[in-house]
């Protein structure tokens, strides 16, 4: 299930070595003293250099590191709450979308409780501010900036300090800026148009579901009868469409506003299991195992039959209830996407576009009421569409259940569903055989199903390179066996690393050539708390051309058969298959050759 939400993973971010980090953090305390067991306010002023930004406290992409304030547990002080300013959404051309970031000067506030056992006298609350800095084309490794908040422990009247800072903390928000937006309009607009077109077509397609299509003619006929008795041929369908728009755009806004809570629910395995089971039940209902419809008593109270614009508006407002068995699971998928984005604007635009596609047939057919008679009658073919919807819902259910299953199950599962849908609906399904027009659709579904299943299965079998976690002893073993070593330095927030994982490292030529190497991987996602093996890797490989200790991903490092690095082959950027093969050939040939004209670092 994919809308174009994953653009940040499709283009490159490369890490640039810096002499000094492009940010500074300064601590402040609101009072000069506090009694043991009492509370006081602290603040941190984060200043980011022009051209750079840090991720906000709620990054758009969860693989990036959030800006987070923490206190050391052994300092005698406890962080009770922290208030972060809202992130600013900025377009970045190389990402093809928006990120939630902090730039310029940012103020973060918090309440701290002093331990009851603290001795009287000067004290320091030790903490860290976790940040990850990026510019418009690259990201640095995350860093934990040390902070100390000095305060006197003891009785007495506390005097206020830094009033000008703390007066701004509660309302601080990064000022609007055009930084990073230049040049992004073309790619971003194309991506937006593709997204909106996909959502609009989804809205149109929902009208063909068996819960909606049979009532289109009835609804338009109802409007036509009212028009002949004095109503408006255009106005009543427009009121009905307005009701649909209000309902679905309200869903989009609620999804965006409750995105944080919704995202938390989606981390609960029981919530995911319940959603998957509910959608699977809807799928089984589409296959005819049982019926799932809204209660008759509820439908009778939702406006059907009420005259005038108010009745039409009410029918539109409640249309989602009557169509829920068919459209509900697909709408839920879009709700999850909007909740993940947590953008009210996207909630309005996406669900407004969906409702436009869903409501368009009513406005068009209401304006040309004679066209209703030419609509195909509901019957066998709608049952066939219902079963097609069932297969789609099975795929949606698998998508929701994916976090609970082994990761390697998703693509084969989708391939099985895709192939079964094509073969069953084209060959074995008996409904709709009397419709000549549907035979062309059957053939198209068969081709799409078989080809799609083959592509998904082939993708699932493309295993890519198999890495072992870096350990110093593995280098000694490789040197003893006189085997060259290929080391990949990666991180979850490193987009070029993800790009190579899905492309370069799955190239058949690279996989074949890699059989001659020992493949080791160093994960530096959290360099604030590195493992022993990562620290050893920093000591051995983390020195750049200026002698600074850095191991910014991506880094591709090659060792010869004696266990010595071949510096000329090190790459500090993402490589395509051809470039990587060239380096692998030279590493396998021996340390005397290098990459002509290449630089180790960008």
SEVEX-484309 format. One record per residue (C-alpha): residue in one letter; chain; x, y, z. Coordinates in steps of 0.02 Angstrom, whole numbers, plus 50000, padded with zeros to 5 digits. Example, Ala and Ser with C-alpha at 12.3 -4.5 7.8 and 13.67 -1.06 7.14 Angstrom:
# residues 2
ATOM r c    xx    yy    zz
ATOM A A 50615 49775 50390
ATOM S A 50684 49947 50357
//
This chain:
# residues 602
ATOM r c    xx    yy    zz
ATOM X A 50000 50000 50000
ATOM X A 50093 50154 49947
ATOM X A 50053 50334 49912
ATOM X A 50203 50446 49874
ATOM X A 50244 50467 50059
ATOM X A 50414 50388 50052
ATOM X A 50504 50513 49941
ATOM X A 50635 50552 50077
ATOM X A 50701 50373 50054
ATOM X A 50721 50385 49865
ATOM X A 50854 50521 49850
ATOM X A 51025 50541 49927
ATOM X A 51089 50623 50084
ATOM X A 51277 50618 50110
ATOM X A 51370 50661 50268
ATOM X A 51493 50806 50263
ATOM X A 51636 50814 50387
ATOM X A 51635 50979 50484
ATOM X A 51772 51057 50590
ATOM X A 51642 51125 50711
ATOM X A 51458 51078 50727
ATOM X A 51339 51206 50651
ATOM X A 51241 51226 50813
ATOM X A 51263 51280 50995
ATOM X A 51159 51248 51150
ATOM X A 51156 51364 51302
ATOM X A 51070 51318 51468
ATOM X A 50968 51436 51579
ATOM X A 50888 51419 51752
ATOM X A 50737 51525 51801
ATOM X A 50784 51546 51987
ATOM X A 50943 51551 52089
ATOM X A 50891 51423 52222
ATOM X A 50768 51284 52260
ATOM X A 50724 51185 52416
ATOM X A 50750 50995 52416
ATOM X A 50595 50917 52338
ATOM X A 50547 51081 52253
ATOM X A 50529 51117 52068
ATOM X A 50602 51249 51953
ATOM X A 50605 51292 51769
ATOM X A 50750 51271 51650
ATOM X A 50773 51321 51468
ATOM X A 50892 51282 51326
ATOM X A 50928 51403 51186
ATOM X A 50978 51308 51029
ATOM X A 51060 51415 50895
ATOM X A 51078 51339 50722
ATOM X A 51190 51419 50592
ATOM X A 51113 51487 50431
ATOM X A 51095 51355 50296
ATOM X A 51074 51216 50426
ATOM X A 50931 51146 50527
ATOM X A 50902 51014 50658
ATOM X A 50759 50890 50660
ATOM X A 50612 50948 50766
ATOM X A 50549 50855 50919
ATOM X A 50428 50764 50803
ATOM X A 50524 50727 50642
ATOM X A 50422 50697 50485
ATOM X A 50531 50545 50449
ATOM X A 50547 50433 50603
ATOM X A 50719 50375 50544
ATOM X A 50789 50547 50582
ATOM X A 50837 50588 50761
ATOM X A 50718 50699 50860
ATOM X A 50781 50849 50958
ATOM X A 50762 50790 51138
ATOM X A 50809 50862 51309
ATOM X A 50858 50738 51445
ATOM X A 50930 50743 51622
ATOM X A 51055 50618 51690
ATOM X A 50968 50496 51808
ATOM X A 51109 50503 51935
ATOM X A 51116 50693 51948
ATOM X A 50985 50703 52087
ATOM X A 50863 50797 51978
ATOM X A 50712 50734 51881
ATOM X A 50641 50805 51720
ATOM X A 50453 50818 51745
ATOM X A 50402 50892 51578
ATOM X A 50476 50977 51427
ATOM X A 50393 51098 51306
ATOM X A 50457 51100 51128
ATOM X A 50411 51229 50997
ATOM X A 50319 51164 50843
ATOM X A 50428 51114 50698
ATOM X A 50428 51213 50537
ATOM X A 50384 51120 50378
ATOM X A 50514 51161 50244
ATOM X A 50531 51093 50068
ATOM X A 50698 51016 50023
ATOM X A 50729 50985 49837
ATOM X A 50836 50831 49860
ATOM X A 50704 50750 49971
ATOM X A 50557 50791 49859
ATOM X A 50449 50837 50008
ATOM X A 50440 50923 50177
ATOM X A 50531 50896 50340
ATOM X A 50483 50960 50513
ATOM X A 50637 51057 50570
ATOM X A 50708 51189 50686
ATOM X A 50819 51328 50620
ATOM X A 50884 51493 50682
ATOM X A 50858 51515 50871
ATOM X A 50748 51389 50962
ATOM X A 50696 51392 51145
ATOM X A 50653 51231 51239
ATOM X A 50583 51237 51415
ATOM X A 50558 51109 51552
ATOM X A 50510 51086 51736
ATOM X A 50638 51002 51849
ATOM X A 50612 50925 52021
ATOM X A 50755 50932 52145
ATOM X A 50782 50770 52242
ATOM X A 50732 50772 52425
ATOM X A 50899 50698 52474
ATOM X A 51005 50835 52395
ATOM X A 51126 50919 52516
ATOM X A 51121 51106 52542
ATOM X A 51243 51204 52436
ATOM X A 51287 51228 52253
ATOM X A 51224 51091 52136
ATOM X A 51220 51055 51951
ATOM X A 51084 50964 51855
ATOM X A 51176 50876 51715
ATOM X A 51087 50841 51553
ATOM X A 51101 50826 51365
ATOM X A 51015 50896 51213
ATOM X A 51004 50765 51076
ATOM X A 51012 50844 50902
ATOM X A 51042 50795 50722
ATOM X A 51093 50932 50601
ATOM X A 51062 50933 50413
ATOM X A 51074 51056 50271
ATOM X A 50969 51046 50112
ATOM X A 51068 50897 50045
ATOM X A 51158 50809 50188
ATOM X A 51144 50755 50369
ATOM X A 51273 50741 50507
ATOM X A 51276 50603 50636
ATOM X A 51168 50639 50789
ATOM X A 51254 50713 50940
ATOM X A 51214 50731 51125
ATOM X A 51266 50906 51181
ATOM X A 51315 50910 51367
ATOM X A 51222 51037 51476
ATOM X A 51238 51091 51657
ATOM X A 51106 51190 51753
ATOM X A 51184 51272 51906
ATOM X A 51071 51307 52056
ATOM X A 51086 51328 52245
ATOM X A 51001 51196 52355
ATOM X A 50927 51261 52517
ATOM X A 50788 51363 52600
ATOM X A 50761 51545 52568
ATOM X A 50676 51659 52445
ATOM X A 50715 51618 52265
ATOM X A 50762 51761 52148
ATOM X A 50706 51757 51967
ATOM X A 50838 51750 51831
ATOM X A 50836 51766 51641
ATOM X A 50657 51832 51638
ATOM X A 50676 51881 51455
ATOM X A 50715 51700 51408
ATOM X A 50576 51617 51507
ATOM X A 50445 51742 51448
ATOM X A 50474 51673 51272
ATOM X A 50486 51488 51310
ATOM X A 50300 51449 51314
ATOM X A 50264 51540 51152
ATOM X A 50427 51510 51061
ATOM X A 50409 51454 50882
ATOM X A 50537 51454 50741
ATOM X A 50505 51605 50629
ATOM X A 50445 51575 50454
ATOM X A 50584 51564 50328
ATOM X A 50608 51526 50146
ATOM X A 50771 51434 50180
ATOM X A 50781 51272 50088
ATOM X A 50628 51304 49981
ATOM X A 50708 51375 49827
ATOM X A 50708 51258 49678
ATOM X A 50591 51133 49758
ATOM X A 50431 51194 49678
ATOM X A 50442 51092 49518
ATOM X A 50473 50921 49596
ATOM X A 50360 50953 49745
ATOM X A 50217 51013 49635
ATOM X A 50233 50860 49522
ATOM X A 50229 50746 49674
ATOM X A 50079 50839 49744
ATOM X A 49983 50828 49580
ATOM X A 50019 50641 49567
ATOM X A 49959 50615 49745
ATOM X A 49800 50716 49721
ATOM X A 49761 50631 49556
ATOM X A 49782 50460 49638
ATOM X A 49666 50510 49781
ATOM X A 49537 50584 49661
ATOM X A 49534 50425 49557
ATOM X A 49516 50324 49718
ATOM X A 49362 50429 49760
ATOM X A 49289 50396 49588
ATOM X A 49327 50210 49601
ATOM X A 49237 50198 49769
ATOM X A 49075 50235 49676
ATOM X A 49091 50066 49588
ATOM X A 49091 49969 49752
ATOM X A 48934 49865 49783
ATOM X A 48887 49970 49934
ATOM X A 48883 50132 49835
ATOM X A 48843 50098 49652
ATOM X A 48668 50024 49673
ATOM X A 48607 50179 49766
ATOM X A 48674 50309 49643
ATOM X A 48525 50294 49526
ATOM X A 48404 50289 49674
ATOM X A 48481 50445 49751
ATOM X A 48483 50543 49587
ATOM X A 48305 50486 49550
ATOM X A 48252 50550 49722
ATOM X A 48331 50719 49683
ATOM X A 48245 50721 49512
ATOM X A 48073 50694 49588
ATOM X A 48102 50837 49710
ATOM X A 48163 50948 49566
ATOM X A 48000 50919 49472
ATOM X A 47903 50969 49627
ATOM X A 47994 51133 49644
ATOM X A 48172 51087 49699
ATOM X A 48331 51126 49605
ATOM X A 48405 51002 49481
ATOM X A 48581 51066 49518
ATOM X A 48561 51128 49695
ATOM X A 48507 50967 49781
ATOM X A 48652 50862 49713
ATOM X A 48771 51003 49762
ATOM X A 48702 50999 49940
ATOM X A 48726 50810 49942
ATOM X A 48906 50832 49879
ATOM X A 48937 50966 50012
ATOM X A 48882 50844 50145
ATOM X A 49005 50714 50081
ATOM X A 49143 50845 50077
ATOM X A 49109 50903 50255
ATOM X A 49112 50726 50324
ATOM X A 49272 50670 50240
ATOM X A 49370 50831 50262
ATOM X A 49323 50828 50447
ATOM X A 49397 50651 50453
ATOM X A 49557 50718 50376
ATOM X A 49573 50861 50500
ATOM X A 49538 50748 50651
ATOM X A 49665 50622 50587
ATOM X A 49797 50760 50572
ATOM X A 49760 50837 50743
ATOM X A 49761 50670 50832
ATOM X A 49909 50604 50734
ATOM X A 50021 50588 50888
ATOM X A 49893 50487 50987
ATOM X A 49846 50388 50832
ATOM X A 50028 50349 50797
ATOM X A 50047 50289 50976
ATOM X A 49898 50173 50956
ATOM X A 49974 50102 50798
ATOM X A 50126 50049 50899
ATOM X A 50013 49935 51001
ATOM X A 50015 49758 50933
ATOM X A 49836 49727 50989
ATOM X A 49771 49881 50898
ATOM X A 49860 49827 50739
ATOM X A 49794 49650 50759
ATOM X A 49617 49715 50785
ATOM X A 49625 49826 50631
ATOM X A 49694 49685 50524
ATOM X A 49560 49566 50587
ATOM X A 49420 49692 50555
ATOM X A 49478 49727 50378
ATOM X A 49499 49540 50345
ATOM X A 49319 49518 50404
ATOM X A 49263 49650 50279
ATOM X A 49356 49554 50144
ATOM X A 49269 49391 50190
ATOM X A 49104 49483 50184
ATOM X A 49144 49536 50005
ATOM X A 49173 49352 49961
ATOM X A 48996 49313 50021
ATOM X A 49037 49217 50180
ATOM X A 48921 49334 50277
ATOM X A 48843 49506 50260
ATOM X A 48906 49663 50347
ATOM X A 48787 49808 50328
ATOM X A 48739 49959 50431
ATOM X A 48585 49926 50541
ATOM X A 48418 49959 50456
ATOM X A 48357 50063 50603
ATOM X A 48510 50176 50585
ATOM X A 48491 50196 50397
ATOM X A 48308 50245 50417
ATOM X A 48359 50392 50526
ATOM X A 48499 50460 50417
ATOM X A 48402 50576 50305
ATOM X A 48341 50462 50166
ATOM X A 48174 50531 50108
ATOM X A 48187 50701 50192
ATOM X A 48143 50837 50069
ATOM X A 48238 50993 50022
ATOM X A 48419 51049 50035
ATOM X A 48430 51004 50220
ATOM X A 48381 50825 50181
ATOM X A 48507 50815 50038
ATOM X A 48644 50887 50150
ATOM X A 48604 50763 50289
ATOM X A 48607 50617 50166
ATOM X A 48779 50673 50108
ATOM X A 48842 50694 50286
ATOM X A 48791 50515 50327
ATOM X A 48837 50434 50161
ATOM X A 48997 50366 50238
ATOM X A 48896 50265 50364
ATOM X A 48792 50178 50231
ATOM X A 48946 50141 50125
ATOM X A 49060 50094 50270
ATOM X A 49069 49906 50234
ATOM X A 49150 49943 50065
ATOM X A 49240 50109 50082
ATOM X A 49283 50103 50267
ATOM X A 49444 50000 50258
ATOM X A 49515 50101 50113
ATOM X A 49470 50264 50201
ATOM X A 49555 50199 50358
ATOM X A 49716 50172 50260
ATOM X A 49713 50354 50204
ATOM X A 49675 50410 50383
ATOM X A 49832 50319 50441
ATOM X A 49935 50410 50309
ATOM X A 49867 50582 50360
ATOM X A 49890 50542 50545
ATOM X A 50071 50496 50510
ATOM X A 50099 50663 50421
ATOM X A 50010 50759 50562
ATOM X A 49973 50901 50440
ATOM X A 49802 50984 50448
ATOM X A 49831 51057 50274
ATOM X A 49860 50885 50201
ATOM X A 49710 50817 50294
ATOM X A 49600 50951 50216
ATOM X A 49673 50937 50041
ATOM X A 49685 50747 50031
ATOM X A 49512 50711 50101
ATOM X A 49437 50858 50008
ATOM X A 49506 50783 49846
ATOM X A 49439 50611 49895
ATOM X A 49266 50682 49928
ATOM X A 49271 50776 49761
ATOM X A 49300 50612 49669
ATOM X A 49165 50524 49771
ATOM X A 49036 50664 49746
ATOM X A 49069 50707 49563
ATOM X A 48951 50575 49488
ATOM X A 48805 50640 49591
ATOM X A 48831 50820 49533
ATOM X A 48855 50768 49351
ATOM X A 48710 50645 49345
ATOM X A 48598 50766 49442
ATOM X A 48632 50902 49314
ATOM X A 48596 50782 49169
ATOM X A 48465 50672 49249
ATOM X A 48429 50587 49084
ATOM X A 48601 50504 49096
ATOM X A 48544 50401 49246
ATOM X A 48442 50288 49132
ATOM X A 48598 50244 49033
ATOM X A 48693 50181 49185
ATOM X A 48723 49993 49186
ATOM X A 48604 49905 49304
ATOM X A 48676 49835 49464
ATOM X A 48684 49647 49458
ATOM X A 48810 49511 49417
ATOM X A 48950 49631 49376
ATOM X A 48935 49723 49543
ATOM X A 48957 49555 49630
ATOM X A 49117 49531 49529
ATOM X A 49178 49704 49582
ATOM X A 49135 49659 49761
ATOM X A 49251 49508 49753
ATOM X A 49388 49615 49675
ATOM X A 49368 49732 49824
ATOM X A 49384 49581 49938
ATOM X A 49557 49540 49869
ATOM X A 49609 49722 49888
ATOM X A 49552 49720 50069
ATOM X A 49653 49562 50102
ATOM X A 49807 49659 50045
ATOM X A 49761 49804 50159
ATOM X A 49739 49684 50306
ATOM X A 49911 49610 50273
ATOM X A 49984 49785 50266
ATOM X A 49914 49826 50439
ATOM X A 49973 49658 50508
ATOM X A 50148 49676 50433
ATOM X A 50230 49748 50592
ATOM X A 50173 49591 50686
ATOM X A 50242 49469 50557
ATOM X A 50418 49425 50499
ATOM X A 50473 49562 50378
ATOM X A 50504 49436 50238
ATOM X A 50320 49387 50234
ATOM X A 50249 49548 50163
ATOM X A 50305 49541 49981
ATOM X A 50271 49353 49957
ATOM X A 50102 49377 50041
ATOM X A 50056 49521 49926
ATOM X A 50118 49420 49776
ATOM X A 50005 49275 49826
ATOM X A 49853 49390 49845
ATOM X A 49891 49478 49680
ATOM X A 49910 49316 49583
ATOM X A 49758 49234 49662
ATOM X A 49652 49388 49623
ATOM X A 49702 49388 49439
ATOM X A 49677 49201 49413
ATOM X A 49517 49181 49513
ATOM X A 49427 49337 49448
ATOM X A 49475 49304 49267
ATOM X A 49453 49115 49256
ATOM X A 49355 49038 49400
ATOM X A 49235 49175 49456
ATOM X A 49063 49142 49381
ATOM X A 48981 49310 49415
ATOM X A 48986 49439 49276
ATOM X A 49014 49315 49135
ATOM X A 48861 49379 49043
ATOM X A 48937 49553 49024
ATOM X A 49043 49572 48867
ATOM X A 49120 49733 48931
ATOM X A 49178 49642 49088
ATOM X A 49276 49514 48987
ATOM X A 49403 49647 48938
ATOM X A 49417 49693 49122
ATOM X A 49442 49510 49167
ATOM X A 49587 49494 49045
ATOM X A 49665 49656 49110
ATOM X A 49649 49596 49291
ATOM X A 49728 49429 49244
ATOM X A 49878 49514 49162
ATOM X A 49901 49638 49304
ATOM X A 49882 49502 49434
ATOM X A 50006 49380 49357
ATOM X A 50135 49512 49310
ATOM X A 50118 49599 49478
ATOM X A 50134 49436 49573
ATOM X A 50291 49391 49477
ATOM X A 50369 49562 49509
ATOM X A 50328 49557 49695
ATOM X A 50396 49381 49715
ATOM X A 50555 49423 49619
ATOM X A 50579 49575 49731
ATOM X A 50557 49468 49886
ATOM X A 50690 49346 49826
ATOM X A 50816 49485 49795
ATOM X A 50906 49463 49961
ATOM X A 51051 49581 49929
ATOM X A 51214 49571 50023
ATOM X A 51218 49477 50188
ATOM X A 51317 49570 50321
ATOM X A 51390 49520 50488
ATOM X A 51399 49643 50632
ATOM X A 51573 49716 50645
ATOM X A 51685 49641 50779
ATOM X A 51874 49663 50792
ATOM X A 51905 49475 50797
ATOM X A 51824 49456 50626
ATOM X A 51961 49563 50550
ATOM X A 52093 49448 50623
ATOM X A 52002 49295 50556
ATOM X A 51991 49372 50381
ATOM X A 52176 49417 50382
ATOM X A 52221 49240 50438
ATOM X A 52118 49172 50292
ATOM X A 52194 49303 50176
ATOM X A 52023 49368 50124
ATOM X A 51987 49552 50084
ATOM X A 51858 49641 50192
ATOM X A 51718 49758 50139
ATOM X A 51649 49865 50283
ATOM X A 51486 49963 50268
ATOM X A 51458 50105 50392
ATOM X A 51271 50139 50398
ATOM X A 51131 50216 50504
ATOM X A 50942 50208 50503
ATOM X A 50932 50395 50468
ATOM X A 51056 50384 50324
ATOM X A 50953 50399 50164
ATOM X A 51098 50358 50045
ATOM X A 51124 50198 50145
ATOM X A 50942 50149 50118
ATOM X A 50957 50191 49935
ATOM X A 51108 50076 49914
ATOM X A 51021 49941 50016
ATOM X A 50877 49937 49891
ATOM X A 50979 49960 49732
ATOM X A 51169 49939 49732
ATOM X A 51176 49800 49862
ATOM X A 51043 49700 49768
ATOM X A 51132 49706 49601
ATOM X A 51171 49527 49547
ATOM X A 51346 49574 49490
ATOM X A 51385 49653 49658
ATOM X A 51316 49502 49751
ATOM X A 51423 49385 49647
ATOM X A 51582 49489 49669
ATOM X A 51551 49506 49857
ATOM X A 51574 49317 49879
ATOM X A 51761 49350 49878
ATOM X A 51747 49469 50028
ATOM X A 51705 49459 50212
ATOM X A 51559 49581 50231
ATOM X A 51550 49678 50395
ATOM X A 51431 49816 50448
ATOM X A 51450 49956 50575
ATOM X A 51285 50036 50631
ATOM X A 51311 50213 50698
ATOM X A 51127 50259 50715
ATOM X A 51152 50303 50898
ATOM X A 51328 50369 50917
ATOM X A 51279 50442 51085
ATOM X A 51282 50268 51160
ATOM X A 51394 50164 51047
ATOM X A 51430 49980 51071
ATOM X A 51606 49921 51105
ATOM X A 51626 49864 50924
ATOM X A 51571 50035 50859
ATOM X A 51695 50123 50974
ATOM X A 51832 50009 50909
ATOM X A 51779 50049 50731
ATOM X A 51793 50236 50770
ATOM X A 51967 50209 50840
ATOM X A 52023 50111 50688
ATOM X A 51929 50185 50540
ATOM X A 51850 50347 50603
ATOM X A 51989 50466 50553
ATOM X A 51964 50580 50405
ATOM X A 52098 50664 50299
ATOM X A 52116 50803 50430
ATOM X A 52142 50681 50574
ATOM X A 51970 50708 50654
ATOM X A 51878 50560 50730
ATOM X A 51724 50541 50620
ATOM X A 51630 50393 50551
ATOM X A 51487 50479 50461
ATOM X A 51382 50363 50352
ATOM X A 51384 50314 50218
ATOM X A 51563 50252 50223
ATOM X A 51622 50105 50118
ATOM X A 51791 50040 50180
ATOM X A 51902 49907 50100
ATOM X A 52040 49808 50184
ATOM X A 52169 49704 50090
ATOM X A 52212 49522 50125
ATOM X A 52332 49578 50262
ATOM X A 52196 49673 50355
ATOM X A 52258 49847 50307
ATOM X A 52141 49981 50240
ATOM X A 52161 50036 50059
ATOM X A 52130 50224 50086
ATOM X A 52108 50266 49901
ATOM X A 51957 50151 49891
ATOM X A 51860 50225 50036
ATOM X A 51696 50306 49979
ATOM X A 51601 50434 50081
ATOM X A 51446 50440 49971
ATOM X A 51318 50324 49894
ATOM X A 51384 50224 49745
ATOM X A 51293 50143 49601
ATOM X A 51332 49964 49553
ATOM X A 51463 50010 49423
ATOM X A 51561 50121 49543
ATOM X A 51556 49992 49682
ATOM X A 51610 49852 49564
ATOM X A 51761 49956 49513
ATOM X A 51815 49974 49694
ATOM X A 51783 49791 49731
ATOM X A 51889 49739 49582
ATOM X A 52034 49847 49640
ATOM X A 52018 49788 49821
ATOM X A 52021 49607 49763
ATOM X A 52172 49640 49652
ATOM X A 52275 49707 49797
ATOM X A 52328 49866 49888
ATOM X A 52440 49933 49750
ATOM X A 52297 50000 49645
ATOM X A 52176 50140 49683
ATOM X A 52033 50235 49608
ATOM X A 52106 50364 49490
ATOM X A 52058 50542 49526
ATOM X A 51940 50493 49668
ATOM X A 51930 50572 49838
ATOM X A 51898 50480 49999
ATOM X A 51782 50613 50067
ATOM X A 51659 50734 49993
//
